[in-house]
Amino acid sequence: MIQFDIDPEIAAEHAAELAEQGLTFMGVDVFDATNFWMLLLRFGVNLLVCWFIIQFFYYRKSRRRDYYFTFMLFSVTIFLLLFLLQSIPMQIGFALGLFAIFGMIRYRTETVQIREMTYLFVIIGISVVNGLSMDVPHTSVVVANILFILAIWALESSRLLRHTSTKIVLYEKIELIKPEKYDELVADLTARTGLDITKIEVGHIDFLRDAAYLKVYYKAATDEINTIDSITKFS
């Protein structure tokens, strides 16, 4: 019977090396504890920040569940895409290309409004920051997310920027659109609409039908965004 003398120190060194390398399958690590917990931590922070922005800044005014759904899934998708592909050599142009691809989207059924496009850009930006900043100190990443929130809070605050709502009105009393009858025009529209009108602009004038399109600026009773204010006619 053949016996082998094994040096315990050498065996211990090899065991330590195998433990550090971890279990692999087809040349790929099956489990990496550091990467796993980093994924959960970064994903949780990114999801929490994006949810906070969407829930308390965007949805509070717009009440659009469709965009709520879109923004959250964009956040999850962009973050996981960048986090899991970070080991693949790529330049910053790849990340910026995501802005160009998704930022220029126009849905077939509806043109995306500028406010929704802005929030989409912000959500993509936050996800890119959280997904690619692996070598950046955690404190800097947290501060960057807080700065995103503070900037949006400041710009959405009515104390800093007073929101003025607008409506497009097809107006039939064409004799009141004259500059010298502006006060009568404001009084008539205020009485008929009940809006606190601050300004009126005269647009297209149709003398054949004795009508004109007016853009009416008014102070809204609430902070909610009216998504059909710009509709000019029935489809």
Residue pairs with C-beta under 8 A, 6 or more apart in sequence:
22 29
22 30
22 31
22 32
23 29
23 30
23 31
24 30
38 134
39 83
42 79
42 83
42 130
42 131
43 79
43 80
43 83
45 130
45 141
45 142
45 145
46 75
46 79
46 126
46 127
46 130
46 131
47 75
47 76
47 79
49 126
49 130
49 145
49 148
49 149
50 71
50 72
50 75
50 123
50 126
50 127
51 72
52 149
53 119
53 122
53 123
53 126
53 148
53 149
53 152
54 68
54 71
54 72
54 119
54 123
55 68
57 152
57 153
57 156
58 64
58 67
58 68
58 71
58 119
59 68
60 223
61 156
61 223
61 224
61 225
62 115
62 116
62 224
62 225
62 227
63 224
64 116
64 227
67 116
67 119
70 120
71 119
71 120
71 123
74 102
74 120
74 123
74 124
74 127
75 123
75 126
75 127
78 98
78 102
78 123
78 124
78 127
78 128
78 131
79 127
79 130
79 131
80 131
81 131
82 95
82 127
82 128
82 131
82 132
83 131
83 132
86 131
86 132
86 134
95 128
95 132
98 124
98 128
99 121
99 124
99 125
102 120
102 124
103 117
103 120
103 121
103 124
105 112
105 120
106 112
112 120
113 227
115 225
122 148
122 152
125 148
126 145
126 148
129 141
129 144
129 145
130 141
130 145
133 140
133 141
133 144
154 160
155 161
158 223
163 220
163 223
164 198
164 217
164 218
164 219
164 220
165 217
165 218
165 219
165 220
165 226
165 229
166 215
166 216
166 217
166 218
166 229
166 230
167 193
167 195
167 215
167 216
167 218
167 226
167 229
168 203
168 213
168 214
168 215
168 216
168 229
168 230
168 231
168 232
169 189
169 193
169 213
169 214
169 215
169 216
170 211
170 212
170 213
170 214
170 232
170 233
171 177
171 189
171 211
171 212
171 213
171 214
172 210
172 211
173 185
173 188
174 205
174 207
174 210
174 211
174 212
175 181
176 184
176 185
176 188
177 185
177 202
177 205
177 212
177 214
182 200
185 200
186 197
186 200
189 195
189 197
189 200
189 214
189 216
190 196
190 197
193 216
193 218
195 216
195 218
195 219
196 218
196 219
197 216
197 217
197 218
198 217
198 218
198 219
199 216
199 217
200 214
200 215
200 216
200 217
201 214
201 215
201 217
202 212
202 213
202 214
203 212
203 213
203 214
203 215
204 212
204 213
205 211
205 212
205 213
206 212
213 232
220 226
